[in-house]
Amino acid sequence: DYKNKWMRALAEAENARTIAKRDVTSAREYAIQSFAKSMLEISDNLNYALSAAKENPSLEKVVEGVDLTKNQLLKTFSNHGLSEFGQIGDKFDPQLHEALFEYADPEKEPTTIGQVLKSGFKLHSRVIRAAQVGVIKADESTPPPPNE
């Protein structure tokens, strides 16, 4: 009976160590999550600046500088486990994308991303912001694809 109690206590201690180790690892990986979320606004603003400046050919040097800054920011994000996702042509995934609207486009495949309003970001494997996108809707005249 004492041997059984001792084995249970040993197993319980091992489980506690495993849980504590997992919690410490998780805390270390995701400690910067709130800081990372606040930095996403800077990335968004750089994208808006690039979009606006590209419309004016006389701002070529400004575009170049903002583009370099954005690339450096994305490199720094990557170094800390933050990755951008949500590109035009990607398959729509409700776990990763927030569909803001649907529109018809016969040139593109249905249920793919046609427009990206804000890129999504993951911190390691955790989505910290879903990509805000416009999705190509299926043409009503064609039957829906079979479920996979």
N, C-alpha and C positions, 0 to 999 in steps of 0.2 A: 504494500500500500504506500509506503514511504517512497519507494522507487517510482511509482506512478505519479505521485505528487511532485517529486523532484523533476521528472521528465516534462510534466505540464508546465512547471515554473520555468524550466529551461527554454521550452518552446515559446512561452509567453514573452520572456526576455528577448529572445531572438526576433520575434515579431515586432516588439517595441523598437528595437534597434533598426530594423528594416524600415519601419514607418518613419522614424526620426530621420534616417538618412535620406529617404525620398523627399520628406518635407524640406530639409535643408537644401537639397539640390534644386527643388522647385523654387524655393525662396530666392536662391542665388540667381537662377535663370530669369525670373520674372520680376526682380526687384526694381528694374528700371521701367516697368510698364507705364506708370503714370507720366514719367518724364518723356518716354517715347511718344505717347499719345499727344502730348503738348507740342512736341517737335513736328508732328505731322502737319500742323497748320502752316509751319514755315515752308515745308515741301509744297503744300498746296499753293501758297502765295508765290513761290518761285515759278510754278507751272502757269499760274495766271499771268505773271509778268512776261514769261516767255511767249505765251499765246498772243498777248497784246502787242508786244514789241516786234514780233515777226511780221505783223501787218504793215509795219513802216520800214521801208528799205534803208532809211537814213540811220536807223538804230542798230545796224549790224554789229557794232562793237558791244553795245549793251546786251544784245542777244547772246553774243559769245561769252561775255562775263557772267551773265545770269546762268547760262547753260553750264559753265565750268563750276559755278557755285553749287548748282543743283546736283551735278555729278559727284562733287566732293561730299555733299550731304548724304547722298545715297550710298557712297562708299563707306562713310562713317556708320550709317545705319547697318550696313551689311557686317561690318566688323563687330557689331554688338548684337548680332542675331536678328536684326529687323530687316525683313525683306518685303519688297513691293510686289503686288500681283494685280491682275485684272487688265488684260490687254484686249484690244479689238480682235474679234475672231475666236476668242476663247469660248468654250462651251459654258453656258450659264449654270452655276452651281449655287443653290440657295444658302449653302453653308459658308460660301465665300463672297457672294455678290448680293447686293440689294438692288432689285429692279425698280427703278423710279418710273419707267414708262416702257411701253412696247410700241413698235412701229413696223410697218410692212416694208420690206426691201427685197424685191425678187432676185437681186444680184447676190444676196447673202443667204447662208444656210439658216433655217429657223432655229430658235432657242440658242443662238450664239450672241455674243456681245457685239453690238453695233456701234455704241458710243460709250466712252468712259468719262463721267463727270468728275469723279474723284477716285484715285487709285486706292486699292485696299492694301493693308499691311498686316504681316504676321510677325510676332515676336517668337522666335524659334518655331514651334508648331502651333502656337495659339493665335487665332485671329484677333487682332486688337481693333481693327476697323475693316468692315466689309467694303468692298469696292462698290461705289454708286454708279450704276450703269443703265443704259438703254438696251433693251433686248429685241432682237428681230423676232417678230411673231410669225407664226405659221399662216400661210395663205389658207383662207377658209374653204377654198375650192378643192384643196388636196386633203386626203385623209391623214390623220395624225400617225406618226411612226409607231410601230408596235413597241410595247413595253419591253425593256431589257431585263 
